[in-house]
Amino acid sequence: MFSKEDYVKYFLQIKCVELKMHDRFGDYAARVDDPALKKQFLALERQEKAHSKIVDDMLTAFGYVPEKKKD
């Protein structure tokens, strides 16, 4: 049986992957000249952002509250 903390750790790892792929697809889109490829990479970038929001919802469901960054 997985604990709530296990699920939070898992979803935090998934969030890192989703954000990394969002950044990569955005970078790929910026580097290509072919309009069809650019469009595809931008669509993938948007999908990864949407996935990240789903992960945020899952984290909220498990009661996760992100720590605020200290300046």
Number of C-alpha atoms within 10 A of each C-alpha: 4 6 8 13 12 11 15 19 14 13 20 18 12 15 21 13 15 21 16 15 17 22 15 15 22 18 14 15 22 12 10 13 9 9 10 11 13 18 13 14 21 19 15 18 24 15 16 21 19 14 18 21 14 14 21 18 14 16 21 13 10 14 12 17 9 9 6 6 5 4 3
